[in-house]
Every structure is written in structure tokens, then in C-alpha cells.
Amino acid sequence: MKILSKSHFVEQKFIVSEEQIEKFLKCVSNNIEEDEHFKYTVYNIYYADVSEDLVSKVFKHRAMKERIRLRSYGIPSIHDSVYIEMKEQHQDSVVKRRLEMNLEEADELLSKQHECGDNEIDELLRNHGLIPKMFIGYERVAYCSKFNPQVRLTFSMNMRYRKEDFRLCDLPVNKPLFNDETTILEVKGEFLPEWLVEAINHCGLKPIREQKVSKKMKKIMNQVQLTNNLV
């Protein structure tokens, strides 16, 4: 069964050190609480077309970005819920389409390019011949506003990737996405409240607009040779 949702929100990302994390959490402590799912593992498989055009469209520095991915929280069984997501981003403004289904349905949809009922996702599946190009996993710690649960703060760490064996799980062939212990803070909501903006400014955090992540991912993705084994 496919459940479609669409959301619009503001999103900013920051690369933060342990010292900055501690300082930032002190600044916002009176306004946040642990999310219902406080600590969890995120697994993603990113897709691109065989000509790499979608990769360039996704990760090239430009005003509008698009990407499509398969996501799970933890290791899914064939009947567990997973999510096919398409994100369109213009600066800090994001539109995300999300399809919820079980893993078996997702594999069927992505491998055979079946229509899902969403025009934007269907166009990508129909016109681009998408194939899996990269697995990325990480640990996440999540908070939300005490006053508006739609305002969320997440810390993603221990980011690792592989460019083979595209299953939603960790494998020995995983490699660190960064050479250092990079943590990425992500804030999102329909709008960013004043207390959150003040904390960001007080801690001297500068949005990265995914630049570091994007350059690294594009470099790795471009190393993948498109062979029959990947299709």
C-alpha cells in the first residue's frame, strides 16, 4: 500500500563541532525536548539516471536541486515500511514528496519503474531510467520544539557510504563519508522561530547549504562505473 504525503518547509544544515553542539544545546534547552524517536539509524539509497544527468542536477551548486532516495529507519524486513522520497530545494525552501510502502513494494516500483500516482516522481521514474548509485547511513539524534513539534533539530553523525550492494543495512565494505568525525546539524520547520535563529547566530553557525556533503557525494558517485552488475 502506498501512502503519499507532501510537505513544504524551511531547512538549514550546519557542520558543527562537539563544542558547538554543547553550546547550541545549552542555548535552546528551554525550548526543545527529545523527539518521540530520539535516537535512531537512518539508511538511504540514492538514485541517479544512467547518464549521470540527475546526479549533476542534484549535486551541482545551483539554485534548484532535486534528488530521489529510498530511506529506512533501521534495517527493514520485506514487509516493513520504507520511504521513497523526492526533494526539491531552492535555497532554504524545500518541498518533499514522500511515498510510504513496504520494502517489497518499493523494490517493485523502483526496479520496474511502475507509476506511483505522483506526477513528479512518476516523471523521474519514467524518463530517467533510475538506478541505485550510493548507500549512505548515519546515526541520528532528534529534538523538537516544545511549542511546535513541526520544528525539528537533528544531529547526524558517523556518516558512512558504499557504492555497491545496495541494501538498507550496514556491511563491512562501508567507508566513512568524511575523514573526520563530522556532525551535521539540521533545523527545519514551516518557519524557524526567533529563539532558534538567535541560538544559531549566538553560536556563530553558518549554513552550508549541503555544499560539503554534495561535493563529496558527487565525487564518489562519479567513480561508480555503470556496468550490468549495477542495473
Backbone bond lengths (Angstrom), bond angles and torsions (degrees), N, CA, C in turn:
res aa  C-N    CA-C-N  psi(-1)  N-CA   C-N-CA  omega(-1)  CA-C   N-CA-C  phi
1 M - - - 1.467 - - 1.519 109.48 -
2 K 1.327 117.19 134.21 1.454 122.10 -178.87 1.523 109.88 -105.23
3 I 1.320 116.94 129.33 1.456 122.47 177.36 1.522 107.19 -118.96
4 L 1.332 116.90 117.93 1.456 121.96 -174.41 1.520 110.24 -100.93
5 S 1.332 116.46 133.07 1.456 120.73 172.64 1.523 108.91 -133.32
6 K 1.309 115.61 154.73 1.461 121.69 179.64 1.515 107.88 -137.92
7 S 1.316 116.85 132.08 1.457 120.41 -177.81 1.522 110.69 -135.94
8 H 1.324 115.39 148.97 1.461 123.40 176.14 1.530 107.07 -118.47
9 F 1.304 117.79 132.94 1.454 119.19 179.86 1.528 110.89 -159.44
10 V 1.317 114.43 165.87 1.463 122.80 172.48 1.516 107.49 -94.32
11 E 1.327 116.49 136.78 1.465 120.64 -177.26 1.523 109.86 -139.14
12 Q 1.311 116.37 132.36 1.465 121.66 173.95 1.522 109.07 -132.49
13 K 1.332 115.64 145.42 1.465 121.85 178.63 1.522 109.54 -123.65
14 F 1.329 114.99 146.35 1.457 121.86 -178.98 1.523 108.97 -139.38
15 I 1.315 116.93 140.24 1.462 121.17 168.89 1.521 107.25 -87.67
16 V 1.337 116.99 125.19 1.460 120.63 -172.54 1.525 110.68 -128.96
17 S 1.322 114.78 145.51 1.462 121.88 175.07 1.525 109.13 -89.32
18 E 1.331 116.86 170.12 1.467 120.45 177.89 1.526 110.58 -60.03
19 E 1.331 116.13 -39.76 1.464 120.47 179.13 1.533 110.91 -63.45
20 Q 1.328 116.17 -42.60 1.465 119.63 178.96 1.527 111.77 -66.77
21 I 1.335 116.85 -37.26 1.467 120.28 177.92 1.525 110.20 -60.59
22 E 1.330 116.35 -47.55 1.466 121.11 -179.27 1.528 110.85 -61.12
23 K 1.330 116.46 -44.69 1.464 121.10 -179.25 1.527 110.84 -65.87
24 F 1.309 116.45 -43.02 1.464 121.08 -178.33 1.528 111.05 -64.53
25 L 1.331 117.14 -44.49 1.464 120.35 -179.34 1.528 111.48 -64.27
26 K 1.329 117.36 -34.00 1.463 120.06 175.63 1.525 110.39 -64.76
27 C 1.327 115.95 -38.93 1.471 120.30 -178.53 1.528 112.38 -66.01
28 V 1.317 116.53 -34.65 1.476 119.78 -173.66 1.529 112.85 -104.86
29 S 1.324 117.63 3.97 1.471 121.32 -170.21 1.528 113.20 -58.67
30 N 1.328 118.20 -32.89 1.465 120.42 -178.68 1.526 112.99 -76.68
31 N 1.311 116.60 -9.47 1.463 120.47 -173.41 1.524 114.19 -116.00
32 I 1.330 117.50 -4.63 1.465 119.53 -175.86 1.523 111.03 -125.18
33 E 1.308 115.08 162.80 1.453 122.68 172.98 1.520 108.72 -143.84
34 E 1.308 115.75 162.67 1.459 118.98 178.87 1.522 110.01 -62.15
35 D 1.331 115.18 137.49 1.457 120.50 176.69 1.531 109.90 -66.08
36 E 1.320 115.89 158.86 1.469 120.47 177.14 1.525 110.98 -53.95
37 H 1.318 116.63 -39.85 1.466 122.25 173.89 1.530 106.23 -107.18
38 F 1.319 115.97 87.26 1.464 121.01 -168.26 1.521 112.52 -72.13
39 K 1.322 116.89 -51.21 1.463 121.57 -178.97 1.523 109.25 -125.55
40 Y 1.316 116.43 130.77 1.463 119.93 -177.93 1.523 109.89 -160.93
41 T 1.320 114.85 167.89 1.460 122.29 178.75 1.523 109.10 -106.37
42 V 1.327 115.78 136.36 1.463 121.81 179.34 1.523 108.57 -113.25
43 Y 1.328 116.43 129.95 1.462 122.15 174.23 1.527 108.60 -117.71
44 N 1.333 116.39 133.77 1.459 122.31 -179.84 1.515 110.52 -131.22
45 I 1.321 116.13 143.47 1.460 122.09 167.39 1.523 106.73 -121.07
46 Y 1.332 115.93 119.32 1.460 121.35 -179.38 1.520 109.72 -93.87
47 Y 1.326 114.65 140.97 1.461 121.83 -176.46 1.521 110.24 -113.95
48 A 1.338 115.10 149.33 1.463 121.98 174.46 1.510 108.37 -146.63
49 D 1.345 116.18 165.75 1.462 118.13 178.95 1.524 109.81 -84.38
50 V 1.317 116.46 167.94 1.464 121.25 -172.80 1.516 112.36 -67.74
51 S 1.330 117.98 -19.93 1.464 120.55 -179.25 1.517 112.32 -92.59
52 E 1.332 117.24 0.68 1.464 123.75 -178.14 1.524 112.61 71.68
53 D 1.333 118.52 1.94 1.458 119.84 -177.31 1.520 111.76 -60.16
54 L 1.313 116.01 -40.48 1.456 118.84 -179.03 1.520 110.72 -67.30
55 V 1.339 116.80 -35.45 1.464 119.61 176.72 1.516 109.85 -59.90
56 S 1.336 116.82 -46.37 1.454 120.36 179.37 1.519 110.69 -62.58
57 K 1.326 115.61 -40.98 1.459 119.82 -179.80 1.515 110.70 -64.69
58 V 1.326 115.91 -36.49 1.454 120.29 -178.73 1.516 111.58 -72.21
59 F 1.315 116.97 -48.52 1.452 119.65 -164.14 1.525 114.65 -107.78
60 K 1.315 118.33 -5.53 1.454 119.94 175.25 1.523 108.63 -71.13
61 H 1.339 117.64 144.54 1.457 120.32 179.51 1.528 108.65 -71.96
62 R 1.299 116.71 106.84 1.450 122.25 -179.18 1.515 107.80 -154.64
63 A 1.326 116.67 169.28 1.461 120.28 -173.69 1.517 111.79 -64.88
64 M 1.328 117.41 -42.48 1.459 121.01 -176.09 1.514 110.19 -110.75
65 K 1.320 116.90 132.38 1.461 121.86 177.51 1.519 108.70 -124.26
66 E 1.314 116.49 147.08 1.453 122.30 173.58 1.518 108.08 -132.94
67 R 1.313 115.80 149.63 1.456 118.70 171.16 1.521 108.87 -157.25
68 I 1.306 115.06 154.88 1.458 119.79 176.51 1.522 107.94 -129.34
69 R 1.318 115.87 137.98 1.457 119.92 -176.31 1.520 109.68 -147.83
70 L 1.321 114.04 159.28 1.461 122.96 170.67 1.518 106.98 -107.86
71 R 1.333 117.30 128.22 1.468 120.91 -173.52 1.523 110.55 -128.99
72 S 1.341 114.33 143.29 1.464 120.34 170.48 1.516 108.72 -136.42
73 Y 1.315 114.76 159.76 1.459 121.48 174.88 1.520 106.74 -111.32
74 G 1.328 115.07 103.02 1.448 120.01 -170.67 1.520 110.23 82.92
75 I 1.326 115.84 -177.91 1.468 121.51 -177.87 1.528 108.66 -84.17
76 P 1.331 118.20 117.75 1.464 119.51 -177.23 1.521 112.50 -87.59
77 S 1.321 115.95 146.06 1.459 120.24 165.32 1.522 107.44 -83.07
78 I 1.316 117.07 173.70 1.460 120.49 -174.43 1.527 112.15 -64.55
79 H 1.335 117.29 -21.03 1.462 120.51 -178.81 1.530 112.78 -104.58
80 D 1.334 117.85 2.61 1.463 121.09 179.27 1.526 110.94 -81.21
81 S 1.327 115.86 156.53 1.460 120.96 179.48 1.521 111.28 -71.64
82 V 1.326 115.19 134.78 1.456 123.39 169.88 1.525 106.34 -131.33
83 Y 1.344 115.98 175.17 1.457 119.30 -171.95 1.523 110.30 -136.33
84 I 1.321 115.63 127.72 1.460 121.08 168.97 1.521 106.20 -95.86
85 E 1.324 116.09 121.65 1.457 120.47 -174.64 1.523 110.66 -123.94
86 M 1.317 115.18 140.70 1.457 122.10 172.10 1.518 107.48 -125.29
87 K 1.326 116.32 124.13 1.458 120.94 -179.58 1.522 109.45 -114.49
88 E 1.323 115.35 133.77 1.458 122.32 171.44 1.521 106.69 -116.20
89 Q 1.321 116.34 127.82 1.451 119.54 -174.32 1.516 110.63 -129.36
90 H 1.335 116.00 129.94 1.461 123.20 172.86 1.514 106.82 -123.23
91 Q 1.346 116.28 104.64 1.457 121.98 -173.10 1.527 108.82 54.47
92 D 1.345 118.84 -117.99 1.470 120.24 -177.46 1.523 112.91 -94.56
93 S 1.320 117.61 -2.41 1.460 121.65 -177.78 1.523 110.24 -92.60
94 V 1.336 116.57 129.23 1.462 121.72 -173.70 1.527 110.04 -127.83
95 V 1.329 115.06 137.74 1.462 121.89 167.86 1.525 106.57 -117.03
96 K 1.321 116.82 124.34 1.464 120.54 -179.29 1.518 109.97 -121.39
97 R 1.337 114.49 126.46 1.458 121.28 171.79 1.522 107.60 -102.55
98 R 1.318 115.86 134.39 1.463 119.64 -176.45 1.520 109.98 -134.98
99 L 1.327 114.71 127.72 1.456 121.62 174.39 1.522 108.59 -108.35
100 E 1.318 116.86 125.18 1.466 121.53 176.03 1.519 109.21 -102.42
101 M 1.324 115.96 131.27 1.465 121.59 178.82 1.517 107.68 -160.84
102 N 1.319 117.97 175.79 1.458 118.00 175.56 1.526 109.95 -84.03
103 L 1.313 116.02 167.46 1.463 121.04 -173.45 1.520 111.73 -61.58
104 E 1.315 116.97 -38.29 1.461 120.25 179.88 1.529 110.71 -61.73
105 E 1.338 117.04 -43.58 1.463 121.12 178.84 1.523 111.30 -65.48
106 A 1.333 116.81 -38.99 1.462 120.46 -179.87 1.521 111.21 -65.09
107 D 1.322 117.19 -43.91 1.466 120.44 177.64 1.524 110.77 -59.88
108 E 1.319 116.28 -41.07 1.469 121.13 179.37 1.527 110.71 -63.86
109 L 1.308 116.05 -44.64 1.460 120.83 -177.66 1.523 111.78 -65.44
110 L 1.331 116.85 -45.94 1.458 120.68 -175.03 1.520 112.58 -77.38
111 S 1.315 118.05 -34.84 1.463 119.99 -176.75 1.520 112.48 -79.54
112 K 1.333 117.16 -32.82 1.466 120.35 -177.12 1.522 112.52 -106.92
113 Q 1.347 116.02 4.20 1.459 121.98 174.95 1.530 111.93 56.81
114 H 1.324 117.14 37.86 1.460 120.34 176.48 1.529 110.03 -69.21
115 E 1.328 116.48 155.30 1.452 120.11 176.43 1.524 110.14 -76.99
116 C 1.348 114.41 144.89 1.460 119.37 -177.56 1.521 112.40 -111.16
117 G 1.335 117.80 -10.63 1.457 120.41 179.54 1.506 114.51 102.48
118 D 1.342 118.23 -8.30 1.457 121.81 175.30 1.524 107.85 -103.81
119 N 1.330 117.51 123.49 1.465 121.29 -172.49 1.520 112.88 -59.77
120 E 1.337 117.05 -42.08 1.463 120.42 -176.76 1.527 111.07 -67.07
121 I 1.318 116.83 -47.14 1.461 120.08 179.78 1.518 110.40 -67.14
122 D 1.327 116.55 -41.54 1.468 119.93 179.29 1.520 111.55 -59.97
123 E 1.333 117.05 -37.78 1.465 119.98 179.74 1.525 111.17 -63.53
124 L 1.325 116.66 -42.43 1.463 119.81 177.47 1.523 111.23 -63.32
125 L 1.324 116.29 -46.26 1.465 119.92 -178.52 1.522 111.33 -64.89
126 R 1.321 116.59 -36.82 1.458 121.19 -174.58 1.527 111.95 -78.36
127 N 1.328 117.46 -37.10 1.463 120.66 -168.69 1.518 114.85 -103.90
128 H 1.325 118.70 -10.79 1.461 118.94 -171.99 1.520 114.78 -116.20
129 G 1.316 119.39 -8.11 1.456 119.29 179.17 1.514 112.43 55.01
130 L 1.317 116.64 55.48 1.459 121.13 -171.34 1.523 112.35 -66.32
131 I 1.334 115.27 141.11 1.457 121.90 174.25 1.529 108.51 -132.50
132 P 1.329 118.53 153.27 1.469 120.25 177.61 1.517 110.44 -68.74
133 K 1.342 116.10 136.39 1.462 120.28 -176.92 1.521 113.24 -123.23
134 M 1.330 118.07 -27.52 1.457 118.88 -176.82 1.521 110.96 -156.72
135 F 1.340 114.61 137.68 1.462 122.65 169.45 1.520 107.72 -98.52
136 I 1.321 117.23 135.06 1.463 122.00 172.55 1.523 108.25 -134.71
137 G 1.322 116.23 128.96 1.456 121.83 176.51 1.512 110.42 -125.89
138 Y 1.315 116.50 155.51 1.460 120.37 176.43 1.522 109.63 -163.69
139 E 1.317 114.89 162.34 1.457 121.56 173.64 1.522 107.93 -92.42
140 R 1.315 115.90 146.12 1.464 119.25 -177.03 1.523 110.21 -134.95
141 V 1.332 114.76 140.21 1.461 123.42 172.55 1.521 106.58 -118.67
142 A 1.334 117.36 128.50 1.462 120.92 -170.65 1.527 111.92 -124.83
143 Y 1.333 114.14 137.96 1.458 122.88 173.57 1.526 108.62 -126.05
144 C 1.333 115.71 161.80 1.458 119.96 173.13 1.528 108.73 -139.65
145 S 1.321 115.47 162.80 1.459 120.86 178.58 1.527 110.53 -67.45
146 K 1.325 116.50 141.60 1.461 120.95 175.40 1.532 111.39 -67.01
147 F 1.321 115.71 -22.95 1.462 120.77 -172.50 1.530 112.84 -104.00
148 N 1.320 116.44 -19.72 1.464 121.02 -179.56 1.523 108.24 -151.72
149 P 1.332 118.49 100.45 1.471 120.64 -175.62 1.522 113.58 -64.47
150 Q 1.347 117.51 -11.22 1.464 119.90 176.73 1.525 111.87 -75.04
151 V 1.320 117.04 -17.36 1.472 121.32 174.82 1.521 107.52 -86.66
152 R 1.321 115.81 116.94 1.463 120.92 -173.03 1.528 111.02 -125.97
153 L 1.329 114.65 146.71 1.459 122.82 174.69 1.520 107.03 -127.18
154 T 1.310 117.26 127.78 1.462 120.11 178.97 1.520 110.35 -131.98
155 F 1.321 115.01 145.99 1.463 122.38 173.68 1.525 107.87 -115.28
156 S 1.328 116.42 121.51 1.471 122.07 179.34 1.518 108.91 -109.48
157 M 1.341 116.76 131.37 1.469 120.99 -174.24 1.524 109.67 -144.95
158 N 1.337 114.58 173.34 1.466 120.75 -178.15 1.526 110.49 51.48
159 M 1.316 115.77 50.96 1.466 121.28 -176.42 1.525 109.52 -78.65
160 R 1.331 116.18 127.89 1.464 120.68 -177.95 1.528 109.04 -137.83
161 Y 1.324 114.28 159.39 1.460 118.95 -175.85 1.516 110.38 -143.49
162 R 1.320 115.01 167.55 1.459 122.11 166.11 1.529 107.18 -155.17
163 K 1.308 115.25 159.44 1.469 120.25 -177.42 1.522 110.84 -121.36
164 E 1.327 114.85 31.19 1.460 121.83 176.76 1.525 108.12 -154.13
165 D 1.325 116.05 165.77 1.463 122.19 176.27 1.531 111.07 50.22
166 F 1.318 115.49 73.67 1.461 121.27 -170.68 1.524 111.54 -84.20
167 R 1.324 114.33 77.32 1.457 122.00 173.29 1.521 108.79 -116.29
168 L 1.331 115.51 153.97 1.459 120.50 -178.13 1.525 110.05 -85.49
169 C 1.331 114.81 69.63 1.462 121.46 179.77 1.520 107.96 -164.95
170 D 1.327 115.90 166.57 1.461 120.88 175.22 1.515 109.89 -83.82
171 L 1.340 115.73 145.10 1.455 122.31 178.47 1.522 109.27 -137.12
172 P 1.335 118.13 159.36 1.467 120.68 -178.73 1.527 113.85 -59.80
173 V 1.335 117.95 -22.16 1.468 120.09 -178.19 1.526 112.37 -80.97
174 N 1.328 118.90 -1.54 1.466 120.74 177.21 1.521 110.93 -57.11
175 K 1.332 115.52 146.61 1.460 121.99 175.13 1.528 108.90 -127.67
176 P 1.346 117.82 152.29 1.468 119.52 176.27 1.527 110.11 -64.21
177 L 1.325 116.43 137.43 1.459 119.66 177.64 1.518 111.04 -71.94
178 F 1.332 116.83 -31.67 1.456 122.17 177.01 1.521 108.78 -123.46
179 N 1.318 115.43 157.42 1.462 120.21 178.87 1.524 111.81 -77.91
180 D 1.318 116.60 -23.81 1.462 120.13 -179.63 1.527 109.19 -106.12
181 E 1.315 115.08 -178.32 1.466 120.28 -179.52 1.528 109.51 -89.31
182 T 1.309 115.87 64.40 1.454 121.93 -176.59 1.526 111.20 -69.83
183 T 1.329 116.20 133.70 1.460 122.81 171.19 1.518 108.30 -118.00
184 I 1.320 116.48 136.26 1.453 121.10 179.28 1.521 108.95 -112.58
185 L 1.328 115.62 122.42 1.456 122.76 173.60 1.526 108.24 -92.01
186 E 1.312 115.69 130.68 1.463 121.06 177.35 1.522 108.61 -123.96
187 V 1.325 116.40 129.50 1.464 121.43 175.34 1.521 107.98 -118.69
188 K 1.320 116.15 140.00 1.461 119.18 -178.72 1.518 110.70 -153.66
189 G 1.321 114.67 154.56 1.451 122.18 176.55 1.513 109.34 173.71
190 E 1.331 116.43 173.56 1.464 119.53 175.69 1.519 109.93 -59.36
191 F 1.309 115.92 -32.36 1.463 124.03 170.85 1.517 106.47 -153.19
192 L 1.323 117.11 160.49 1.463 120.77 178.09 1.522 108.25 -96.97
193 P 1.341 118.27 118.50 1.462 121.04 -176.52 1.523 111.80 -65.40
194 E 1.315 114.95 160.87 1.465 121.11 -174.78 1.523 111.54 -59.24
195 W 1.338 117.62 -42.22 1.464 119.81 -178.60 1.522 111.97 -61.95
196 L 1.335 117.08 -32.10 1.457 120.84 179.66 1.523 110.74 -75.66
197 V 1.319 117.03 -42.60 1.468 120.87 177.58 1.524 110.06 -62.03
198 E 1.335 116.93 -41.34 1.468 120.83 178.90 1.525 110.88 -62.85
199 A 1.323 117.93 -40.94 1.467 121.19 179.08 1.524 111.03 -65.36
200 I 1.324 117.19 -41.72 1.470 121.25 178.10 1.522 110.03 -60.01
201 N 1.334 116.49 -46.03 1.465 120.51 -179.13 1.526 111.45 -68.36
202 H 1.334 116.90 -41.15 1.465 120.92 -179.17 1.526 111.50 -61.75
203 C 1.325 116.72 -35.30 1.469 121.42 -179.03 1.528 112.35 -87.49
204 G 1.325 117.10 -0.55 1.459 120.76 177.50 1.515 114.08 67.74
205 L 1.329 117.43 31.02 1.465 120.72 -178.41 1.523 110.08 -83.06
206 K 1.321 116.35 135.30 1.454 122.76 179.99 1.525 109.43 -116.16
207 P 1.344 117.48 126.33 1.473 119.21 179.93 1.522 111.44 -59.87
208 I 1.315 116.15 137.16 1.466 119.70 178.51 1.520 112.09 -95.36
209 R 1.356 117.43 -11.55 1.468 121.41 -178.85 1.528 110.99 48.32
210 E 1.341 114.83 33.78 1.467 123.39 175.53 1.530 113.43 68.62
211 Q 1.309 119.37 14.39 1.464 120.43 -173.72 1.522 112.25 -61.32
212 K 1.342 117.09 -47.85 1.461 118.60 -177.66 1.521 110.90 -67.48
213 V 1.312 116.89 -44.85 1.456 120.64 178.55 1.521 110.34 -61.51
214 S 1.321 117.11 -44.69 1.461 121.28 -174.37 1.519 111.84 -65.38
215 K 1.311 118.61 -45.08 1.461 121.35 -179.47 1.519 110.57 -62.43
216 K 1.332 116.56 -42.05 1.460 120.21 179.79 1.521 110.42 -65.16
217 M 1.326 116.95 -46.20 1.456 120.27 -178.59 1.521 111.18 -63.94
218 K 1.317 117.62 -41.81 1.460 120.36 -179.08 1.528 110.41 -64.33
219 K 1.328 117.39 -40.83 1.461 120.73 179.47 1.523 110.69 -61.48
220 I 1.342 116.91 -44.46 1.461 120.58 -179.69 1.518 110.45 -67.53
221 M 1.329 116.33 -44.74 1.460 119.88 -178.23 1.525 111.55 -60.78
222 N 1.312 116.85 -37.73 1.459 119.88 -178.72 1.520 112.17 -68.98
223 Q 1.334 117.73 -14.64 1.461 121.00 177.86 1.527 112.10 -81.71
224 V 1.330 115.82 -14.49 1.459 119.84 -177.04 1.524 109.64 -75.59
225 Q 1.316 117.20 121.29 1.458 121.60 176.65 1.519 109.13 -84.09
226 L 1.338 116.38 131.80 1.461 121.28 -176.51 1.518 109.45 -83.16
227 T 1.314 116.19 93.60 1.455 121.79 179.62 1.514 109.45 -112.17
228 N 1.309 116.07 172.19 1.462 119.74 179.65 1.519 111.82 -62.31
229 N 1.328 116.55 -25.23 1.460 119.54 -179.33 1.524 112.22 -68.05
230 L 1.343 117.03 -21.40 1.451 120.46 -177.70 1.517 112.27 -90.08
231 V 1.311 118.41 -15.80 1.458 121.02 -174.02 1.527 110.26 -81.31
